[in-house]
Amino acid sequence: MTPAELSSTVLHAVRRAVDAGELDVTVPARAVVATPGPGGCGDYATNIALQLARPAGQPPYRVAEVLRSYLVGVDGVADVVLTGPGFLNISLGGAAPAALVEEILSAGTRYGHADAPDNSVVRLHCPHDLRAVVVADAVARVLRCQGALVRVTAEGFDREWTAALGVRVDGVGPAPVSPPVTVRPVPAPADPLPLGRDAARWALLHPAAHDRPRIGDEHLAQREGNPLFRVRYAHARSRALTRNAADLGFAAEPGPVPDAPQDLLAALGDHPRVLAAAAAHRAPDRIARHLVAVADAALPFLPTVLPRGGEKPSAAHRARLALAEAAGTVLAGGLTLLGIDAPDHL
């Protein structure tokens, strides 16, 4: 069961509870599932019971108990545990990792994107400041991937910014009459253009908007201490594995990976939620930090993918390769949304 399928399963449980008269609520359009927080357990958690408690006129924990009875026993759900005021912690069956990998590889770099436009229109406006324009450009990319129509305006714009950093705006001048969303991050303390497009954009986007970015050569360093390097290196390594596997005569095929790192599976499954949250909060830094988490979870796993010595490729190797390719796909898609190149060779 993929995160999207689990979300639908949770909503179906709500509908069944409503039809049975145990809950008197309007079924929401969406149920958010994410990796469990502190004190949680299982593969995913949802706060749907807390969301429905007030309209249901019942305590959150009671709503969670009702929903648990409709989730336990569903195909793909191994167990449901209640924690805190009413969080539902869901453990999935063993096929979940394979289904997740298959979903990612099927969607490609559009994994986590909206299926269709949602007809919402967002107007972003920023001052004549390079970091503000870069952040607005990234926010616009993320909003568009979630189905919104976006227009970006700025109080001033230098043409060299487009050539150097790939940013663009739809209009220059004062804020439009209709109230826009103002993008005003803390300005950069120095000119990032000498870093080049990719490092400069990372330097401006990785910190939260309220944090002052560091502009220095550390963003160009080819070493583990540089988060951008780790993200791009993990992506390049995943692509190298695909090439090496082809030389050995096998290709990726999603399947059970008994020793799959749970932190990697959790990070990959969380990608759609991160994109949605980054769009909702106008915070591309959330994507940057998420990519670092994916890379850090993937890097220790990648050396285990290919056969060793005289070992022949097996179904386990094909499944590991599929998981590695899924990690690379998520990294490439996230970097693209930040306007940063994801090279196959590094």
WOTA-V836532 format. One record per pair of residues at least 6 apart in sequence whose C-alpha atoms are under 8 Angstrom apart, sorted by the first residue. I is the first residue (numbers start at 0). J is the second residue. If there is no record, write none. Layout:
BEGIN
i->[I | I]
j->[J | J]
END
This chain:
BEGIN
i->[0 | 0 | 0 | 0 | 0 | 0 | 0 | 1 | 1 | 1 | 1 | 1 | 2 | 2 | 2 | 2 | 5 | 6 | 6 | 6 | 6 | 7 | 7 | 8 | 9 | 9 | 10 | 10 | 10 | 10 | 12 | 12 | 12 | 13 | 13 | 13 | 14 | 15 | 16 | 16 | 16 | 16 | 17 | 17 | 21 | 22 | 22 | 23 | 23 | 24 | 24 | 24 | 30 | 30 | 31 | 31 | 31 | 31 | 32 | 32 | 32 | 32 | 32 | 33 | 33 | 33 | 33 | 33 | 33 | 34 | 34 | 34 | 34 | 34 | 34 | 35 | 35 | 35 | 35 | 35 | 36 | 38 | 38 | 39 | 39 | 40 | 40 | 40 | 40 | 41 | 41 | 41 | 41 | 41 | 41 | 42 | 42 | 42 | 42 | 42 | 43 | 43 | 43 | 44 | 44 | 44 | 44 | 45 | 45 | 45 | 46 | 46 | 46 | 47 | 47 | 47 | 48 | 48 | 48 | 48 | 48 | 48 | 48 | 48 | 49 | 49 | 49 | 49 | 49 | 49 | 51 | 51 | 52 | 52 | 52 | 55 | 59 | 59 | 60 | 60 | 60 | 60 | 61 | 62 | 63 | 63 | 63 | 63 | 64 | 67 | 67 | 67 | 70 | 70 | 71 | 71 | 71 | 72 | 75 | 75 | 75 | 75 | 76 | 76 | 76 | 76 | 77 | 77 | 77 | 77 | 78 | 78 | 78 | 79 | 79 | 79 | 79 | 80 | 80 | 80 | 81 | 81 | 82 | 93 | 94 | 94 | 96 | 96 | 96 | 96 | 97 | 97 | 97 | 97 | 97 | 98 | 99 | 100 | 100 | 100 | 100 | 101 | 102 | 103 | 103 | 103 | 103 | 104 | 104 | 104 | 104 | 107 | 107 | 107 | 108 | 108 | 108 | 108 | 108 | 109 | 109 | 110 | 110 | 110 | 110 | 111 | 111 | 111 | 111 | 112 | 112 | 112 | 112 | 112 | 113 | 113 | 113 | 114 | 115 | 116 | 116 | 116 | 116 | 117 | 117 | 117 | 118 | 118 | 118 | 119 | 119 | 119 | 120 | 120 | 120 | 120 | 121 | 121 | 121 | 121 | 121 | 121 | 122 | 122 | 122 | 122 | 122 | 122 | 122 | 123 | 123 | 123 | 123 | 123 | 123 | 123 | 123 | 123 | 123 | 124 | 124 | 124 | 124 | 124 | 124 | 124 | 124 | 124 | 124 | 125 | 125 | 125 | 125 | 125 | 125 | 125 | 125 | 125 | 126 | 126 | 126 | 126 | 126 | 126 | 127 | 127 | 127 | 127 | 128 | 128 | 128 | 129 | 129 | 129 | 130 | 130 | 130 | 130 | 130 | 131 | 131 | 131 | 131 | 132 | 132 | 132 | 133 | 133 | 133 | 133 | 133 | 134 | 134 | 134 | 134 | 134 | 135 | 135 | 136 | 136 | 136 | 136 | 137 | 137 | 137 | 137 | 138 | 138 | 138 | 138 | 138 | 139 | 139 | 139 | 140 | 140 | 141 | 141 | 141 | 141 | 141 | 142 | 142 | 142 | 143 | 145 | 145 | 145 | 150 | 150 | 151 | 151 | 151 | 152 | 152 | 152 | 152 | 152 | 152 | 153 | 153 | 153 | 153 | 153 | 153 | 154 | 154 | 154 | 154 | 155 | 155 | 156 | 156 | 160 | 161 | 163 | 163 | 163 | 164 | 164 | 164 | 164 | 164 | 164 | 165 | 165 | 183 | 184 | 184 | 184 | 185 | 185 | 185 | 185 | 185 | 186 | 186 | 187 | 187 | 187 | 187 | 187 | 188 | 188 | 188 | 188 | 189 | 190 | 191 | 191 | 191 | 191 | 192 | 193 | 194 | 194 | 194 | 194 | 196 | 197 | 197 | 197 | 198 | 198 | 198 | 199 | 199 | 200 | 200 | 200 | 201 | 201 | 201 | 201 | 201 | 202 | 202 | 202 | 202 | 203 | 204 | 204 | 204 | 204 | 205 | 205 | 205 | 205 | 205 | 206 | 206 | 207 | 207 | 207 | 208 | 208 | 217 | 218 | 218 | 218 | 219 | 219 | 220 | 221 | 222 | 222 | 223 | 226 | 227 | 229 | 229 | 229 | 230 | 230 | 230 | 230 | 230 | 230 | 231 | 231 | 231 | 231 | 232 | 233 | 233 | 233 | 233 | 234 | 234 | 234 | 234 | 234 | 234 | 234 | 234 | 234 | 235 | 235 | 235 | 235 | 235 | 235 | 236 | 236 | 237 | 237 | 237 | 237 | 237 | 238 | 238 | 238 | 238 | 239 | 239 | 240 | 240 | 240 | 241 | 241 | 241 | 241 | 244 | 244 | 247 | 249 | 249 | 250 | 250 | 251 | 251 | 251 | 251 | 251 | 251 | 251 | 252 | 252 | 252 | 252 | 252 | 253 | 253 | 253 | 253 | 253 | 254 | 254 | 254 | 254 | 255 | 255 | 256 | 256 | 256 | 259 | 259 | 260 | 260 | 262 | 263 | 263 | 263 | 263 | 266 | 266 | 266 | 266 | 267 | 267 | 267 | 267 | 270 | 270 | 273 | 273 | 273 | 274 | 276 | 276 | 277 | 277 | 277 | 277 | 283 | 286 | 287 | 287 | 287 | 290 | 290 | 290 | 290 | 293 | 293 | 294 | 294 | 297 | 297 | 301 | 303 | 304 | 304 | 304 | 304 | 305 | 305 | 305 | 306 | 306 | 330 | 331 | 331 | 334 | 334 | 335]
j->[75 | 91 | 92 | 94 | 95 | 98 | 99 | 95 | 98 | 99 | 102 | 268 | 32 | 99 | 268 | 269 | 32 | 29 | 30 | 31 | 32 | 29 | 30 | 70 | 30 | 70 | 26 | 27 | 29 | 30 | 66 | 69 | 70 | 22 | 26 | 66 | 26 | 69 | 22 | 65 | 66 | 69 | 23 | 24 | 65 | 55 | 62 | 54 | 55 | 51 | 54 | 55 | 45 | 47 | 45 | 46 | 47 | 272 | 43 | 44 | 45 | 46 | 272 | 43 | 44 | 45 | 268 | 269 | 272 | 42 | 43 | 44 | 265 | 266 | 269 | 41 | 42 | 43 | 44 | 88 | 44 | 82 | 83 | 82 | 88 | 80 | 88 | 89 | 90 | 79 | 80 | 88 | 89 | 90 | 91 | 88 | 89 | 90 | 91 | 265 | 88 | 89 | 90 | 86 | 87 | 88 | 89 | 86 | 87 | 88 | 85 | 86 | 87 | 63 | 86 | 87 | 59 | 60 | 62 | 63 | 66 | 85 | 86 | 87 | 59 | 60 | 62 | 84 | 85 | 86 | 59 | 62 | 58 | 59 | 62 | 62 | 84 | 85 | 81 | 84 | 85 | 86 | 85 | 85 | 81 | 85 | 86 | 87 | 81 | 79 | 80 | 87 | 76 | 79 | 77 | 78 | 79 | 78 | 91 | 92 | 94 | 95 | 89 | 90 | 91 | 92 | 89 | 90 | 91 | 92 | 89 | 90 | 91 | 87 | 88 | 89 | 90 | 87 | 88 | 89 | 87 | 88 | 88 | 255 | 254 | 255 | 254 | 255 | 256 | 264 | 253 | 254 | 255 | 256 | 318 | 253 | 268 | 253 | 321 | 322 | 325 | 253 | 110 | 110 | 325 | 328 | 329 | 321 | 324 | 325 | 328 | 328 | 329 | 332 | 328 | 329 | 331 | 332 | 333 | 144 | 332 | 270 | 271 | 329 | 332 | 270 | 271 | 272 | 274 | 144 | 145 | 146 | 271 | 274 | 144 | 145 | 146 | 146 | 146 | 145 | 146 | 147 | 148 | 145 | 146 | 147 | 146 | 147 | 148 | 146 | 147 | 148 | 147 | 148 | 149 | 150 | 147 | 148 | 149 | 150 | 179 | 180 | 149 | 150 | 151 | 152 | 178 | 179 | 180 | 135 | 139 | 149 | 150 | 151 | 152 | 179 | 180 | 181 | 182 | 135 | 151 | 152 | 153 | 154 | 174 | 179 | 180 | 181 | 182 | 131 | 132 | 135 | 152 | 153 | 154 | 181 | 182 | 183 | 132 | 153 | 154 | 155 | 182 | 183 | 153 | 154 | 155 | 156 | 155 | 156 | 186 | 160 | 186 | 187 | 184 | 185 | 186 | 187 | 203 | 182 | 183 | 184 | 186 | 153 | 166 | 168 | 164 | 166 | 200 | 203 | 204 | 182 | 184 | 203 | 204 | 283 | 151 | 182 | 151 | 166 | 167 | 168 | 283 | 336 | 337 | 338 | 277 | 278 | 281 | 282 | 283 | 149 | 150 | 151 | 336 | 337 | 274 | 277 | 278 | 283 | 336 | 148 | 149 | 278 | 149 | 274 | 275 | 278 | 168 | 169 | 168 | 169 | 170 | 168 | 169 | 170 | 171 | 172 | 174 | 168 | 170 | 171 | 172 | 173 | 174 | 171 | 172 | 173 | 174 | 171 | 172 | 168 | 171 | 166 | 167 | 192 | 195 | 196 | 192 | 195 | 196 | 197 | 199 | 200 | 196 | 338 | 208 | 208 | 209 | 210 | 208 | 209 | 210 | 211 | 212 | 211 | 212 | 203 | 211 | 212 | 213 | 214 | 211 | 212 | 213 | 214 | 214 | 214 | 199 | 202 | 214 | 215 | 199 | 199 | 215 | 216 | 218 | 219 | 339 | 338 | 339 | 340 | 218 | 219 | 227 | 214 | 218 | 337 | 338 | 339 | 218 | 227 | 287 | 337 | 339 | 212 | 213 | 214 | 218 | 212 | 283 | 284 | 287 | 337 | 283 | 284 | 285 | 287 | 288 | 212 | 284 | 282 | 284 | 285 | 282 | 284 | 225 | 225 | 227 | 228 | 225 | 228 | 228 | 228 | 228 | 229 | 229 | 291 | 291 | 291 | 294 | 295 | 290 | 291 | 293 | 294 | 295 | 330 | 330 | 341 | 342 | 345 | 345 | 294 | 297 | 298 | 327 | 294 | 326 | 327 | 328 | 330 | 331 | 341 | 342 | 343 | 327 | 341 | 342 | 343 | 344 | 345 | 301 | 343 | 301 | 323 | 324 | 326 | 327 | 324 | 327 | 343 | 344 | 343 | 344 | 304 | 305 | 320 | 250 | 251 | 320 | 324 | 250 | 305 | 312 | 312 | 317 | 317 | 320 | 316 | 317 | 318 | 319 | 320 | 321 | 324 | 314 | 317 | 318 | 320 | 321 | 317 | 318 | 319 | 321 | 322 | 314 | 315 | 317 | 318 | 315 | 318 | 315 | 318 | 319 | 300 | 319 | 296 | 300 | 296 | 293 | 296 | 297 | 326 | 289 | 292 | 293 | 296 | 293 | 325 | 326 | 329 | 289 | 329 | 285 | 286 | 289 | 286 | 282 | 285 | 283 | 284 | 285 | 286 | 337 | 333 | 333 | 334 | 337 | 329 | 330 | 333 | 334 | 326 | 330 | 326 | 330 | 323 | 326 | 323 | 319 | 316 | 319 | 320 | 323 | 312 | 316 | 320 | 312 | 316 | 341 | 340 | 341 | 340 | 341 | 341]
END
